[in-house]
Amino acid sequence: MSMNKQISTGIKSALVASILAIGGMAATAGTASADRLHYDSRGGFSFHIGGPRYRGERYYGSRRYRRAQRCHPRRALRKARHRGIRRAHILRVSRRGVLVGGRKWGDRVVIGFANRHRCPVRFIDHR
């Protein structure tokens, strides 16, 4: 009877050790891909392992995504109006940037925006 008891405790301890090992591997994989965990508003969880990272239809590194990071003339107009330029209008759009003209305190003003993401201001010319 003591021999059977030793065998059963050996099997039990091996079973517990294997369960702990599998649980440890699952926990490690869960922390490695924690950004892929998604909570559904209907009360469910889902996760995804592997594959490229998607941002809507465009994935990082694609040519389409890089093209979307240019300064759109509409955004340049919005930024000029936010800076206090009244009657802002597009003067020129080139591959280097966007020129916006308008009035500020009665004077003519031209603002040049670079053709990069978020339209950084290159220069402001008061005429």
C-alpha positions in Angstrom: 0.0 0.0 0.0 2.8 2.4 0.7 4.2 1.7 -2.8 0.9 2.6 -4.4 0.7 5.7 -2.2 4.2 6.8 -3.4 3.3 6.3 -7.0 0.1 8.2 -6.8 1.8 11.1 -5.0 4.5 11.1 -7.7 1.9 11.2 -10.4 0.0 14.0 -8.6 3.2 16.1 -8.1 4.2 15.6 -11.8 0.7 16.7 -12.8 0.8 19.8 -10.6 4.2 20.7 -11.9 3.1 20.4 -15.6 0.0 22.5 -14.9 2.2 25.2 -13.3 4.6 25.1 -16.2 1.8 25.5 -18.8 0.3 28.3 -16.8 3.7 30.1 -16.5 4.1 29.9 -20.3 0.6 31.2 -20.9 1.2 34.1 -18.5 4.5 35.0 -20.3 2.9 34.9 -23.7 0.0 37.1 -22.3 2.4 39.8 -21.1 4.4 39.7 -24.4 1.3 40.4 -26.4 -0.7 42.5 -24.0 -1.3 45.2 -26.6 -3.3 42.7 -28.7 -5.8 42.2 -25.9 -9.2 43.6 -26.8 -12.3 44.1 -24.6 -15.6 44.0 -26.4 -18.4 46.3 -25.2 -20.8 43.3 -25.2 -18.7 41.8 -22.3 -16.2 39.5 -24.1 -12.4 39.5 -24.4 -10.4 38.5 -27.4 -6.7 38.5 -28.2 -4.5 38.1 -31.3 -1.0 36.7 -31.6 1.2 37.4 -34.6 0.7 39.2 -37.9 1.4 42.8 -38.8 0.1 45.7 -36.8 -2.9 47.4 -38.5 -4.1 50.9 -38.1 -7.5 50.9 -39.7 -7.0 49.9 -43.4 -3.4 51.1 -43.5 -0.5 49.3 -41.8 2.6 50.9 -40.4 5.4 51.2 -43.0 3.1 51.3 -46.0 3.4 53.9 -48.7 -0.2 54.9 -48.3 0.3 55.7 -44.6 3.4 57.9 -45.4 1.5 59.8 -48.0 -1.2 60.6 -45.5 1.4 62.4 -43.3 1.7 65.4 -45.6 0.3 68.8 -44.9 -3.1 69.1 -46.4 -4.1 72.7 -47.5 -7.2 72.5 -45.4 -5.2 71.8 -42.3 -2.8 74.7 -43.2 -5.9 77.1 -43.5 -7.2 75.9 -40.1 -3.8 76.5 -38.5 -3.5 80.0 -40.0 -7.0 80.9 -38.7 -6.1 79.5 -35.3 -3.1 81.9 -35.3 -5.4 84.9 -35.8 -5.2 85.3 -39.6 -8.5 86.7 -41.0 -9.7 86.0 -44.5 -7.1 83.2 -44.9 -6.7 81.7 -48.3 -4.3 79.4 -50.1 -1.6 81.2 -52.2 0.4 78.3 -53.4 0.8 74.5 -52.9 4.0 72.9 -53.9 5.9 69.7 -53.0 7.9 71.7 -50.3 4.9 73.3 -48.6 1.8 75.4 -48.5 1.6 79.2 -48.5 -1.4 80.8 -46.8 -2.1 84.5 -47.1 -4.5 86.7 -45.1 -4.7 89.7 -42.8 -3.7 90.3 -39.2 -4.2 93.7 -37.5 -4.9 95.2 -40.9 -1.5 94.1 -42.4 -1.1 91.4 -45.0 0.5 88.3 -43.7 1.9 85.2 -45.5 2.6 82.0 -43.6 4.6 79.1 -45.0 3.9 75.6 -43.8 6.2 72.7 -44.5 4.8 69.7 -46.3 5.2 67.4 -43.4 3.0 65.8 -40.8 1.1 68.4 -38.7 2.1 71.3 -41.0 5.0 72.9 -39.1 5.4 76.6 -39.7 8.4 77.5 -41.8 8.1 81.2 -41.9 5.8 84.2 -41.2 6.1 87.2 -43.5 4.4 90.5 -42.5 4.0 92.8 -45.6 
